[in-house]
Amino acid sequence: MRDTRESRLLLVLLIAVAFALITVDIRGGENSPVDGARQAAATVFGPVENGMAAAVDPVGNAIGAVRDSGERHNKIADLQRENEALKQKLGSDARNRSRLNQLDSMLKTAGEGQYGIKAAQVIGIGAAQGFSWTVTIDAGSRDGIKRDMTVLNGEGLVGRVTTVGPSTATVLLANDPDFTVGTRMENSDELGFATGQGDRPLSVQLLNGKAKVKAGDRLVTFGSQADKPFVPGVPVGEVVKVDPSGGDLTRTIYVRPYVGFTKLDIVGVVVQAPRTDPRDQVLPAKPKPTPTPTVTVTVTPPANPNQANPNAADPNVPIPNGDPNGNPNADPNADPQRKPNGNPNTDPNADPQRKPNAVPGGDPNNANNAAADGDQ
């Protein structure tokens, strides 16, 4: 077609019609007048998406084989091809193990909450619903999937079913701005409404503006009437931020969802609600705090009993300054023959043969005469 005035006018008209349909669809919500057309499109294109997902791997292998066919006789090329085949095998095994782990975790969650689920695999991202956060799963009405059913995985709440075809269904993710779910706080039972914010944490409006909330508190779904679109007890996320209460009737908190919406693979659609509300039973167990190591100090008694008294003399240590009592103030020049209990004022140079009762500095005979005079 040539670029003429008529072609440009047709293009503008088609764009205007497309925007008009999007506006009508958004305003219509669940009762959108184009819902029938959407279901018809899901019926037509759902099997195509499913088939494309199943056919990607064989086509990729065929393309690789054609690309390498011209190098079959090259030894290096053969080794590279074998290496790639081994990597693909290892990668496939790792992917299968990952899927088995996801399925096991999801079945454990379903068992704890007594949910009857239908397992499905994500085969498409961003279905034809404007710019919403959606995924397409490979299960539809033939598998018992209906609109407004809860979708979860091993980590928690994924979203709800919005459109159902014979073999596929569209799921609106919980982080979509148009997604709202009733929540209940663990332990405190405070109620609120969580709204998606894309790649940011969920915004939750608590009905009690004075509710005591802190980072780390956890939330689950409150449940809907007749369990549609949400069943109770599904883990939602963990509080990461609390807005200060300004006296408002409500209080806003921000919750990090348990589910990683950018890496969804195996999910489960709740086709049968639990008989009783599981409340907090499905929440993961809280990690145990790391114990603080305790250091005990033990006093060891000394090997030498004399060390218990620091003032006691050690028999193996020489007597300081020649004093047998270990007196550090003793005169090192004192006569070792002098009696240790003598008069401290005694002249160290006096005759050691002098009687101890003699008058200091006098004749020893005068002492005798003095004593005799005293007797008379």
VOBA-32288 format. One record per residue: residue number from 1; residue in one letter; x, y, z of N, C-alpha, C in turn. Coordinates in steps of 0.02 Angstrom, whole numbers. Each point is the difference from the previous one (the first is absolute). Example, Ala and Ser with C-alpha at 12.3 -4.5 7.8 and 13.67 -1.06 7.14 Angstrom:
2
1  A  660  -284  390  -45  59  0  45  60  0
2  S  -18  53  -36  42  59  3  -39  55  37
END
This chain:
376
1  M  42  -59  0  -42  59  0  44  62  0
2  R  -18  48  -45  38  62  -4  -19  47  57
3  D  47  44  17  -12  48  53  -42  57  -28
4  T  -66  -8  6  -47  50  -26  -39  30  58
5  R  -39  49  -16  -41  33  51  -51  -49  30
6  E  -27  -43  -43  -49  -49  24  31  -50  47
7  S  61  -22  -14  33  -50  43  17  31  68
8  R  23  62  1  15  33  64  -64  9  41
9  L  -55  20  -34  -63  8  35  -24  -66  30
10  L  10  -56  -37  -20  -66  25  42  -19  61
11  L  64  15  -2  44  -16  57  -22  38  63
12  V  -14  65  -9  -22  40  58  -66  -27  27
13  L  -46  -20  -45  -64  -27  22  8  -65  38
14  L  45  -44  -22  12  -63  35  30  12  70
15  I  46  48  5  29  16  65  -53  27  48
16  A  -44  44  -26  -53  27  42  -47  -55  25
17  V  -17  -47  -44  -44  -56  19  34  -43  53
18  A  65  -12  -8  36  -41  49  -1  32  69
19  F  14  66  3  -1  34  65  -71  1  29
20  A  -50  6  -42  -68  0  25  -17  -68  31
21  L  21  -55  -33  -13  -67  28  37  -10  66
22  I  62  24  5  37  -6  62  -35  37  56
23  T  -24  62  -15  -35  39  51  -63  -34  23
24  V  -39  -26  -47  -62  -35  18  15  -62  41
25  D  55  -35  -17  18  -61  36  20  16  72
26  I  39  53  9  23  18  67  -58  23  43
27  R  -43  42  -28  -57  25  39  -51  -55  14
28  G  -5  -47  -43  -48  -54  11  20  -48  54
29  G  66  -6  15  23  -45  53  -18  -72  -15
30  E  -29  -34  51  -17  -70  -9  -59  -9  -48
31  N  -42  51  -8  -58  -4  -45  15  36  -66
32  S  61  -3  -22  19  34  -61  -38  -28  -60
33  P  -25  44  -44  -37  -24  -59  43  -37  -50
34  V  67  7  6  44  -35  -47  25  -65  30
35  D  -28  -21  58  22  -62  32  -14  -60  -45
36  G  -57  1  -35  -15  -55  -44  51  -7  -56
37  A  19  58  -27  52  -2  -53  66  -25  27
38  R  15  19  64  63  -22  29  0  -76  9
39  Q  -56  -27  24  -5  -72  8  6  -36  -67
40  A  -30  30  -52  6  -30  -66  72  0  -24
41  A  35  56  14  70  3  -19  42  -51  38
42  A  -16  -9  65  36  -50  39  -13  -70  -28
43  T  -62  -12  -23  -16  -65  -29  40  -13  -64
44  V  9  52  -39  35  -7  -64  75  -3  9
45  F  26  48  38  73  7  5  31  -41  57
46  G  -41  -23  48  27  -39  55  36  -63  -24
47  P  -31  -42  -41  35  -59  -25  63  18  -39
48  V  -2  57  -35  59  21  -37  58  15  47
49  E  -14  36  55  52  15  49  26  -64  31
50  N  -46  -46  16  21  -64  30  44  -39  -48
51  G  -21  -1  -63  39  -36  -50  68  31  -12
52  M  1  66  0  64  35  -10  48  -15  58
53  A  -26  -1  62  42  -14  57  29  -70  -4
54  A  -41  -48  -24  24  -69  -5  48  -11  -59
55  A  -6  45  -51  40  -10  -60  65  39  -1
56  V  12  41  49  60  42  -1  63  -41  3
57  D  3  -48  47  61  -40  8  18  -42  -61
58  P  -47  -37  -30  18  -38  -61  23  46  -57
59  V  -34  56  -9  20  45  -54  70  27  13
60  G  14  18  62  66  24  17  53  -52  -14
61  N  -15  -63  18  49  -53  -13  10  -11  -75
62  A  -55  6  -38  6  -10  -72  42  55  -32
63  I  -11  62  22  40  56  -26  74  -11  16
64  G  14  -22  62  70  -13  18  30  -55  -43
65  A  -40  -51  -15  27  -55  -41  16  23  -71
66  V  -45  41  -28  12  26  -68  61  46  -1
67  R  8  40  52  56  46  2  67  -37  3
68  D  0  -56  35  63  -36  9  10  -55  -52
69  S  -48  -9  -45  6  -56  -48  59  6  -46
70  G  20  61  -14  57  8  -45  67  -13  32
71  E  2  -13  66  63  -11  34  5  -69  31
72  R  -37  -47  -27  0  -67  30  68  -33  -4
73  H  38  16  -51  65  -33  -8  55  38  35
74  N  -19  53  34  50  38  37  0  -25  72
75  K  58  -23  22  4  -29  66  -16  50  55
76  I  23  61  -8  -13  52  50  -75  14  4
77  A  -33  2  -58  -72  12  -1  -37  -57  33
78  D  22  -61  -10  -32  -58  32  5  5  75
79  L  60  18  24  9  7  72  -44  56  28
80  Q  -5  55  -36  -42  54  23  -73  -20  2
81  R  -22  -39  -50  -69  -22  -2  -15  -48  58
82  E  47  -44  13  -9  -46  57  -2  39  66
83  N  42  51  4  0  41  60  -66  36  10
84  E  -26  28  -54  -65  34  4  -56  -48  19
85  A  3  -61  -29  -51  -49  16  3  -18  74
86  L  61  -7  26  7  -15  71  -26  57  43
87  K  14  62  -20  -25  57  38  -76  2  -1
88  Q  -30  -14  -58  -73  0  -5  -30  -55  44
89  K  33  -57  3  -25  -54  41  3  19  74
90  L  57  29  19  8  21  70  -50  55  16
91  G  -8  47  -48  -49  54  12  -70  -27  6
92  S  -17  -48  -42  -67  -30  3  -10  -35  66
93  D  50  -36  24  -6  -34  64  -9  51  56
94  A  39  55  -2  -6  51  51  -70  32  -1
95  R  -26  11  -60  -67  29  -6  -53  -47  26
96  N  9  -64  -16  -48  -49  25  2  -4  76
97  R  60  3  29  6  -1  72  -33  62  31
98  S  9  57  -34  -31  61  25  -76  -6  -2
99  R  -27  -27  -53  -73  -8  -5  -26  -49  52
100  L  38  -53  11  -21  -48  51  -1  32  69
101  N  51  42  14  2  35  64  -59  48  7
102  Q  -16  36  -55  -57  46  2  -66  -38  11
103  L  -6  -56  -34  -61  -40  7  -6  -29  70
104  D  56  -23  28  -1  -27  67  -19  53  51
105  S  29  60  -8  -16  55  46  -73  20  -6
106  M  -26  2  -61  -70  19  -9  -47  -52  30
107  L  16  -63  -9  -43  -53  29  2  3  76
108  K  58  18  28  5  7  73  -44  57  24
109  T  2  56  -36  -42  57  18  -74  -18  -5
110  A  -18  -34  -54  -70  -20  -9  -22  -49  54
111  G  45  -44  21  -18  -48  52  -10  33  67
112  E  43  49  17  -7  35  64  -64  42  3
113  G  -20  28  -58  -61  39  -1  -62  -38  -19
114  Q  8  -65  -16  -56  -42  -22  -34  29  -61
115  Y  41  24  -48  -26  25  -64  1  -56  -51
116  G  -54  -5  -37  -1  -44  -58  24  39  -61
117  I  56  -20  -30  31  41  -52  7  -39  -65
118  K  5  37  -54  16  -27  -66  66  32  -21
119  A  51  -41  -8  66  25  -18  0  22  -73
120  A  37  54  -14  6  26  -68  68  31  -9
121  Q  18  12  -62  64  31  -17  -12  65  -37
122  V  41  50  17  -4  65  -34  30  -8  -70
123  I  -40  17  -51  24  -7  -69  1  67  -37
124  G  -23  53  31  0  66  -32  -2  55  52
125  I  28  57  -19  1  58  44  -33  59  -35
126  G  -43  35  36  -31  60  -27  -51  -16  -53
127  A  -58  -27  20  -53  -16  -48  -31  65  -26
128  A  -47  -7  -47  -29  58  -33  -50  35  45
129  Q  23  28  56  -44  37  45  32  68  15
130  G  11  39  -50  31  65  9  72  -7  23
131  F  18  37  52  68  -2  26  2  -30  69
132  S  -44  -47  15  -5  -31  65  57  -51  10
133  W  13  -16  64  48  -52  18  -39  -66  0
134  T  8  -39  -54  -37  -62  -7  46  -54  -27
135  V  -21  -62  11  33  -58  -30  -53  -47  -27
136  T  21  -43  -46  -45  -50  -29  24  -68  24
137  I  -47  -43  23  17  -67  23  -31  -52  -46
138  D  28  -60  1  -22  -52  -46  -55  -43  29
139  A  -48  30  34  -58  -36  26  -61  45  -10
140  G  -56  -31  -21  -59  40  -14  -63  -34  24
141  S  -55  15  -34  -66  -25  22  -3  -76  -4
142  R  37  -30  -44  1  -73  -4  30  -31  62
143  D  42  38  37  32  -24  61  -37  22  63
144  G  -59  29  -9  -39  22  58  16  71  23
145  I  37  37  -40  18  69  19  -58  46  -17
146  K  -17  44  48  -52  49  -10  26  69  18
147  R  -38  49  -20  19  69  15  -4  13  75
148  D  42  46  24  2  20  71  20  -58  45
149  M  49  -37  -20  31  -51  43  68  25  23
150  T  18  -18  62  64  20  28  57  -40  -31
151  V  55  34  -14  60  -32  -28  57  10  49
152  L  36  -54  16  56  4  47  57  -44  -25
153  N  56  5  36  55  -47  -11  28  -18  69
154  G  60  -29  1  28  -20  64  19  57  45
155  E  4  61  -27  20  58  41  -60  38  27
156  G  -55  1  -36  -58  38  25  -47  18  -57
157  L  -34  58  9  -52  23  -47  31  24  -65
158  V  -24  -28  -56  22  21  -67  -49  49  -31
159  G  -65  -15  4  -50  44  -30  -67  -34  -3
160  R  -41  19  -50  -66  -30  -10  -13  -8  -75
161  V  -42  -48  -16  -17  -14  -69  -49  52  -25
162  T  13  28  -59  -45  51  -28  -34  -23  -64
163  T  34  -37  -41  -28  -23  -64  16  -73  -9
164  V  -49  -39  -23  8  -73  -7  -17  -21  -70
165  G  45  -38  -31  -13  -32  -64  -3  -75  10
166  P  -11  -38  -53  -4  -73  8  63  -32  28
167  S  59  24  -22  63  -31  22  48  48  33
168  T  -17  64  4  43  50  31  -42  47  43
169  A  34  38  42  -34  50  42  49  57  12
170  T  -29  59  13  40  59  15  -5  16  74
171  V  58  14  30  4  14  72  23  72  10
172  L  -39  39  37  20  67  20  44  -6  62
173  L  62  24  -5  48  -7  55  -16  48  57
174  A  22  -19  60  -15  39  59  35  67  2
175  N  52  9  -41  35  65  0  -29  48  -52
176  D  -54  -18  -33  -32  44  -48  -36  57  37
177  P  4  62  -26  -34  56  34  -75  -8  6
178  D  -31  -41  -42  -72  -11  5  -17  -59  46
179  F  50  -30  31  -11  -58  42  -9  23  73
180  T  -54  -25  33  -12  15  70  -23  -64  35
181  V  27  -12  59  -17  -60  38  -5  18  74
182  G  -49  -28  34  -6  9  73  54  -39  37
183  T  30  31  50  55  -31  37  -16  -1  75
184  R  36  -43  35  -5  -4  73  70  -9  28
185  M  16  40  52  66  -3  32  6  -63  42
186  E  60  -28  -1  13  -57  44  -3  21  73
187  N  -29  -42  41  -6  10  73  -50  55  18
188  S  10  62  -24  -43  55  19  -68  -1  -35
189  D  -6  -35  -57  -62  -5  -38  -25  66  -27
190  E  43  51  -5  -20  64  -29  -14  -9  -75
191  L  -57  28  -22  -22  -8  -69  21  59  -43
192  G  9  -13  -65  18  53  -47  -11  -22  -71
193  F  20  44  -46  -8  -14  -72  67  14  -34
194  A  26  -50  -34  65  5  -34  -12  15  -74
195  T  39  47  -26  -4  20  -71  69  -6  -31
196  G  3  -25  -61  64  -8  -35  28  66  -22
197  Q  67  3  -4  35  60  -22  56  -18  -49
198  G  -12  -50  -43  50  -18  -49  60  -34  33
199  D  59  27  -14  61  -30  28  17  27  69
200  R  -45  40  30  10  26  68  -41  -42  50
201  P  14  8  65  -38  -39  49  -75  15  -3
202  L  -40  -47  23  -72  10  2  -18  54  50
203  S  -51  39  -16  -25  51  46  -61  -28  35
204  V  1  0  67  -54  -28  39  -30  54  44
205  Q  -66  9  -6  -37  47  42  -32  -39  57
206  L  26  11  62  -30  -33  58  -61  39  22
207  L  -53  -36  19  -61  33  20  7  35  67
208  N  46  -23  42  12  31  65  59  47  -6
209  G  -13  66  5  54  48  -6  49  -1  57
210  K  -18  -31  57  44  -4  58  29  -70  10
211  A  -4  -40  -51  26  -68  5  76  0  11
212  K  23  -43  44  72  -5  14  31  -49  -50
213  V  40  27  -44  31  -40  -53  74  17  -1
214  K  41  -49  -14  72  11  -6  27  -39  -59
215  A  59  19  -23  32  -36  -55  12  -73  20
216  G  -15  -44  -47  7  -72  13  -66  -35  14
217  D  -53  38  15  -66  -30  9  -24  -29  -66
218  R  -40  -53  4  -20  -36  -60  -76  2  -10
219  L  -20  -8  -64  -71  5  -18  -21  -61  -40
220  V  -64  -18  6  -31  -52  -41  -65  28  -29
221  T  -28  -36  -48  -64  21  -29  -56  -10  50
222  F  -47  47  1  -56  -5  46  -54  -46  -27
223  G  -5  -4  -66  -51  -42  -31  -59  41  -24
224  S  -36  -26  -48  -58  34  -30  -63  -40  15
225  Q  -57  32  -13  -63  -34  8  -5  -57  -51
226  A  -18  -58  24  -4  -60  -42  69  -18  -29
227  D  54  26  31  69  -16  -19  17  20  -72
228  K  -34  50  -26  15  26  -67  3  76  3
229  P  55  29  -23  55  -32  -36  57  -25  44
230  F  -4  8  67  57  -18  41  -21  -47  57
231  V  41  -51  9  -9  -45  57  41  28  59
232  P  -16  -17  61  36  28  58  66  -36  13
233  G  45  35  35  60  -30  26  59  -5  -47
234  V  -4  27  -60  56  -4  -47  52  53  19
235  P  63  -17  9  51  50  18  5  55  -53
236  V  1  62  23  5  58  -44  70  30  0
237  G  25  18  59  67  30  2  18  22  70
238  E  54  40  3  30  22  64  7  75  0
239  V  -18  32  56  3  73  6  72  24  -3
240  V  13  50  -43  67  29  -6  1  73  20
241  K  -58  33  2  -2  71  18  -69  16  27
242  V  0  44  51  -63  22  30  -2  76  -1
243  D  -52  28  -30  -8  72  1  -21  23  70
244  P  29  54  24  -20  25  67  -73  18  1
245  S  -33  -17  54  -72  13  6  -11  74  13
246  G  -41  31  -41  -14  71  9  -69  13  26
247  G  -29  -47  35  -68  8  26  -53  -17  -51
248  D  19  -29  -58  -50  -18  -51  -38  -61  23
249  L  -55  -13  -34  -41  -58  16  34  -64  -22
250  T  42  4  -51  36  -58  -25  75  11  7
251  R  38  -52  -10  72  4  4  30  -38  -59
252  T  52  28  -31  31  -29  -59  65  -35  19
253  I  6  -62  -22  62  -37  7  20  -27  -68
254  Y  63  -18  -6  26  -26  -64  27  -70  12
255  V  -20  -45  -45  12  -71  10  39  -28  -60
256  R  55  -34  15  37  -35  -52  -32  -68  -12
257  P  -26  -12  -61  -34  -65  -12  49  -58  2
258  Y  -25  -58  21  42  -60  1  17  -24  -71
259  V  -46  12  -46  7  -27  -68  44  45  -42
260  G  45  -30  -39  38  37  -49  -37  -1  -67
261  F  -33  55  -17  -45  0  -58  37  -2  -66
262  T  65  13  -1  38  0  -62  30  -69  -16
263  K  -9  -49  45  30  -66  -12  -51  -56  14
264  L  -62  11  -21  -52  -50  11  8  -57  -50
265  D  -12  -61  23  3  -58  -44  -57  -48  16
266  I  3  -34  57  -52  -46  21  -46  35  50
267  V  -65  -1  -15  -50  30  44  -57  -49  11
268  G  -43  17  47  -58  -42  14  -63  41  5
269  V  -53  -21  -32  -65  33  3  -42  -37  53
270  V  -27  38  48  -40  -30  53  -70  -15  -28
271  V  -13  -63  -13  -65  -19  -27  -48  -22  56
272  Q  27  -11  61  -42  -19  57  25  36  62
273  A  -43  41  31  19  39  59  5  -45  61
274  P  37  20  51  5  -40  61  -66  2  40
275  R  -12  -52  39  -62  -3  39  2  51  56
276  T  58  10  30  7  50  54  58  47  -18
277  D  -2  59  30  52  49  -13  66  -24  31
278  P  53  -9  -40  64  -22  28  36  54  40
279  R  -24  62  -4  30  56  36  75  6  -14
280  D  43  -11  50  72  11  -10  39  -64  -11
281  Q  -34  -55  -11  35  -64  -5  43  -6  -63
282  V  -17  37  -52  36  -7  -63  63  44  -2
283  L  4  49  45  59  43  1  63  -41  14
284  P  56  18  -31  62  -38  12  23  9  72
285  A  36  -49  25  25  3  69  52  56  5
286  K  -4  37  55  48  54  11  69  -29  15
287  P  52  32  -27  68  -25  15  17  7  73
288  K  34  -51  27  20  2  70  59  48  9
289  P  -1  39  55  57  46  11  64  -38  13
290  T  55  29  -24  65  -30  9  21  7  73
291  P  17  -56  34  20  5  71  65  39  8
292  T  4  39  54  61  38  15  48  -43  39
293  P  62  -8  -25  48  -42  37  17  30  68
294  T  4  -44  51  16  21  68  70  -23  18
295  V  41  45  26  68  -15  19  4  -7  75
296  T  24  -57  25  7  -13  71  74  3  19
297  V  16  42  49  70  7  23  9  -40  63
298  T  47  -48  0  15  -43  58  68  19  28
299  V  2  15  66  63  19  33  36  -64  21
300  T  61  -10  -24  41  -58  17  44  17  60
301  P  -2  -40  55  43  14  58  74  -7  -18
302  P  43  40  30  71  -4  -16  30  -67  21
303  A  50  -21  -37  34  -63  16  39  4  65
304  N  31  59  16  39  10  61  -47  28  53
305  P  -10  -35  57  -46  26  51  22  65  30
306  N  65  16  -3  24  62  28  -20  60  -42
307  Q  -21  -13  -63  -19  55  -43  -68  29  18
308  A  -38  -38  42  -65  27  20  9  63  41
309  N  56  5  41  16  60  38  57  35  -33
310  P  -12  57  -29  55  33  -36  55  24  46
311  N  -15  6  66  52  23  47  40  -56  29
312  A  -19  -62  -13  38  -57  27  64  -9  -39
313  A  51  -21  36  66  -9  -32  2  -68  -33
314  D  30  0  -58  10  -62  -37  65  -31  24
315  P  -3  -63  22  62  -31  25  52  -10  -55
316  N  -22  1  -62  48  -9  -54  31  66  -23
317  V  -24  56  29  26  65  -19  51  22  52
318  P  59  24  -17  50  23  49  -29  57  42
319  I  21  2  64  -24  51  47  27  67  -23
320  P  -44  48  -10  24  66  -24  39  35  55
321  N  56  29  -22  42  41  44  26  -38  61
322  G  -2  -67  0  26  -39  55  -44  -4  59
323  D  -60  30  0  -45  -2  57  -37  -65  -1
324  P  5  -43  52  -35  -64  -1  -75  7  0
325  N  -26  58  21  -72  11  -1  -24  29  -66
326  G  46  8  -44  -20  27  -65  -16  73  3
327  N  28  37  49  -13  71  5  39  37  -53
328  P  -30  34  -45  37  33  -53  37  61  25
329  N  -17  25  62  33  59  27  61  -17  43
330  A  17  -63  6  58  -19  41  64  26  -30
331  D  49  16  44  65  27  -23  40  -56  -31
332  P  21  7  -62  39  -54  -31  68  -9  32
333  N  26  51  38  67  -5  32  -4  -26  71
334  A  -60  -16  24  -7  -23  70  35  -66  9
335  D  25  -11  64  34  -62  17  -50  -57  1
336  P  11  -52  -39  -47  -55  0  -5  -36  66
337  Q  50  9  46  -2  -33  66  -42  38  50
338  R  -22  62  -19  -39  38  47  -69  -30  6
339  K  -24  0  62  -66  -29  12  -54  41  -36
340  P  -44  -35  -31  -50  38  -38  -48  40  43
341  N  -8  -20  64  -47  34  44  34  53  43
342  G  61  20  -16  36  48  40  -30  69  -6
343  N  31  47  39  -23  68  0  13  31  -67
344  P  -50  31  -31  12  28  -66  46  60  2
345  N  11  28  61  45  58  5  72  -21  14
346  T  13  -64  2  68  -24  15  46  19  -57
347  D  60  20  21  49  17  -50  23  -63  -36
348  P  -6  -2  -66  21  -61  -34  75  -13  5
349  N  39  51  19  73  -11  5  23  -16  71
350  A  -48  -5  49  19  -16  69  26  -70  6
351  D  38  -12  57  30  -65  12  -55  -51  12
352  P  -2  -54  -40  -53  -50  12  6  -35  66
353  Q  60  4  38  8  -32  64  -26  41  57
354  R  -21  63  -15  -25  42  53  -67  -26  24
355  K  -10  5  67  -62  -26  29  -57  45  -24
356  P  -57  -30  -11  -56  39  -24  -27  50  48
357  N  13  -10  67  -27  45  51  49  56  16
358  A  56  3  -35  49  52  15  -26  67  -21
359  V  26  51  35  -20  68  -16  29  19  -67
360  P  -40  26  -45  26  15  -68  57  49  5
361  G  52  -18  -35  58  44  -4  45  -2  61
362  G  -13  -40  53  39  -1  61  42  -62  8
363  D  38  -2  57  42  -57  15  -43  -56  25
364  P  10  -61  -22  -41  -54  25  8  -10  74
365  N  59  17  30  9  -7  73  -42  49  38
366  N  -10  61  -28  -42  50  33  -71  -25  7
367  A  -22  -38  -48  -66  -28  5  -7  -46  59
368  N  52  -39  13  -2  -45  58  -1  39  64
369  N  42  55  2  2  40  62  -67  34  12
370  A  -32  23  -54  -65  31  8  -50  -49  27
371  A  3  -61  -25  -46  -51  24  12  -14  73
372  A  68  -1  20  16  -14  70  -25  57  44
373  D  9  62  -19  -25  55  38  -75  -3  9
374  G  -34  -23  -51  -73  -5  6  -19  -52  51
375  D  39  -52  6  -18  -53  49  13  24  71
376  Q  49  46  9  13  23  66  -55  49  21
END
